């Protein structure tokens, strides 16, 4: 069930057991209403003998990432103004009318969009988690701000650098790596000791062979 600013979406989702799609999660009005509408959905669900599942909550926001912030801002010059002009003529999404008059820098400063690096994208997800709590999926709004190649690369960078951090895919690996670093002196010492013992044993074995051959 789509939800932006009004409580209608939350009420319907709670009443019928639907998931929620917060289409304006990073817009001014939509961001402010996130926790409120989720609370309404949970309250309505309880009144109807249901329970809302956070994993079925989707938050939507525009993103474009690149290797550097400078490159990301350069990339979006391709289509950002066209996008703003398009929505200024047809959209009535609360909060977006202000977005259409903002520069790319202002959109980033106000938390409306991510135009930057994977680290900036991760920070946006953490910001939404702090505001909303647990949610199932973040959906990138398709916007064509950049050309096809740079848009594709942005998606690839998200999958490579953002998704693993948000999903904790590398947590065990990082823990193991840190443990190995913390104990490297012990490991190196044991390895060197084993190597010396192996060399010593080799020399002893060779000496025994020489002695036996001489006899």
C-alpha positions in Angstrom: 0.0 0.0 0.0 1.5 3.4 -1.1 2.0 5.8 1.7 3.5 9.3 1.6 2.3 12.0 4.1 -1.4 11.3 5.0 -2.4 8.4 7.3 -4.5 6.8 4.6 -1.9 4.3 3.4 -1.0 3.2 7.0 -4.7 2.7 7.9 -5.4 0.6 4.8 -2.2 -1.5 5.3 -3.0 -2.2 8.9 -6.7 -3.0 8.2 -6.0 -5.4 5.3 -2.5 -6.8 6.2 -0.7 -5.2 3.4 3.0 -4.1 3.2 3.7 -0.4 3.0 5.5 1.5 0.2 6.7 4.9 1.4 7.1 6.7 -1.9 8.3 10.0 -0.4 10.5 8.6 2.4 13.3 11.2 1.8 11.1 14.1 0.9 10.4 16.7 3.6 6.8 15.8 4.4 7.2 12.1 3.7 10.3 11.8 5.9 8.6 13.5 8.8 5.6 11.2 8.5 7.6 7.9 8.4 7.4 6.9 12.0 3.9 8.4 12.5 2.3 6.5 9.6 4.0 3.3 10.7 2.6 3.7 14.2 -0.8 4.3 12.7 -0.5 1.1 10.6 0.5 -0.9 13.6 -2.3 0.5 15.7 -4.9 -0.2 13.0 -3.5 -3.7 12.5 -3.8 -4.5 16.2 -7.4 -3.2 16.1 -8.1 -5.7 13.3 -6.3 -8.7 14.9 -3.2 -8.3 12.7 0.5 -7.5 13.1 2.6 -5.4 10.8 5.8 -6.9 9.5 8.7 -4.4 9.2 10.3 -6.6 6.5 7.4 -5.7 4.3 8.1 -1.9 4.6 9.7 -0.3 1.6 11.2 3.2 1.6 11.9 5.0 -1.6 14.5 7.7 -2.4 16.6 9.0 -5.3 20.3 8.0 -5.4 23.3 8.4 -7.7 26.7 7.4 -6.6 30.2 7.5 -8.2 33.8 7.1 -7.1 33.8 10.7 -5.8 31.2 13.3 -4.9 32.6 15.6 -7.6 32.1 13.0 -10.2 28.6 12.2 -9.0 27.5 15.9 -9.2 29.0 16.1 -12.6 27.1 13.0 -13.8 23.7 14.3 -12.7 24.0 17.4 -14.8 22.9 15.1 -17.6 19.2 14.9 -16.5 18.5 16.4 -13.1 17.0 19.6 -14.4 14.8 17.7 -16.9 13.6 15.5 -14.0 12.8 18.5 -11.9 10.9 20.1 -14.8 9.0 16.9 -15.5 7.7 16.6 -11.9 7.0 20.3 -11.6 4.3 19.9 -14.2 2.6 16.6 -13.2 3.4 15.7 -9.6 1.5 16.5 -6.5 3.6 14.5 -4.1 3.9 16.4 -0.9 7.3 18.0 -0.4 8.4 17.5 -4.0 7.3 21.0 -5.0 10.1 22.4 -2.9 12.5 19.9 -4.4 12.0 21.2 -7.9 13.4 24.5 -6.8 16.5 23.1 -5.1 19.9 22.7 -6.5 21.6 19.3 -6.4 23.7 20.5 -3.5 20.6 21.6 -1.6 18.8 18.3 -2.3 21.8 16.5 -0.7 22.0 18.9 2.2 18.3 18.5 3.0 18.5 14.7 2.8 16.2 14.5 -0.2 18.7 12.7 -2.4 22.1 11.0 -2.3 24.5 12.4 -4.9 27.9 11.2 -3.8 29.8 8.1 -2.8 28.8 4.7 -1.5 29.6 6.1 2.0 27.0 8.8 1.5 24.5 6.2 0.5 25.2 4.1 3.6 24.7 7.3 5.7 21.3 7.9 4.1 20.2 4.3 5.0 21.4 4.8 8.5 19.5 8.1 8.7 16.3 6.4 7.6 16.8 3.5 10.0 17.3 6.0 12.9 14.0 7.7 11.9 11.9 4.7 11.0 13.5 1.8 12.8 13.7 -1.6 11.0 12.4 -1.8 7.5 12.7 -4.4 4.7 14.0 -2.7 1.6 15.3 0.6 0.3 14.2 1.2 -3.3 16.0 3.6 -5.5 13.8 5.9 -7.4 14.6 5.6 -11.2 15.3 9.1 -12.3 17.7 9.1 -15.3 19.8 12.0 -13.8 22.9 10.5 -15.3 23.4 8.8 -18.7 22.9 5.1 -19.1 26.5 4.1 -18.4 26.9 6.2 -15.3 23.5 5.1 -14.1 24.4 1.4 -14.5 27.7 2.0 -12.7 25.9 3.6 -9.8 23.7 0.5 -9.5 26.8 -1.7 -9.6 28.6 0.3 -7.0 25.5 0.1 -4.8 25.6 -3.7 -5.0 29.3 -3.9 -4.5 29.8 -1.4 -1.7 26.5 -0.5 -0.1 24.4 -3.7 0.1 27.1 -5.8 1.9 27.4 -3.1 4.6 23.7 -2.7 5.1 23.0 -6.4 5.1 26.1 -7.2 7.3 27.3 -9.7 4.6 31.0 -9.2 5.6 30.6 -9.0 9.3 31.9 -12.4 10.0 34.8 -11.9 7.6 35.7 -8.6 9.2 35.6 -10.2 12.6 37.9 -13.0 11.5 40.3 -10.6 9.9 40.5 -8.4 13.0 41.0 -11.5 15.2 43.8 -12.6 12.9 45.5 -9.2 13.1 45.2 -9.0 16.8 46.9 -12.4 17.2 49.4 -12.2 14.3 52.4 -12.1 16.7 51.4 -15.4 18.2 50.8 -16.9 14.8 54.0 -15.7 13.3 56.0 -16.9 16.3 54.4 -20.4 16.1 55.0 -20.5 12.3 58.7 -19.6 12.7 59.2 -22.1 15.5 57.6 -24.8 13.4 59.8 -23.9 10.4 63.0 -24.0 12.6 62.0 -27.4 14.0 61.4 -28.7 10.5 64.8 -27.5 9.3 66.5 -28.9 12.4 64.8 -32.2 11.9 65.9 -32.3 8.3 69.5 -31.7 9.2 69.4 -34.4 11.9 67.8 -36.9 9.4 70.5 -36.1 6.8 73.2 -36.5 9.5 71.8 -39.9 10.4 71.8 -41.0 6.8 75.4 -39.9 6.4 76.5 -41.8 9.5 74.7 -44.9 8.4 76.2 -44.7 4.9 79.7 -44.4 6.4 79.2 -47.5 8.5 
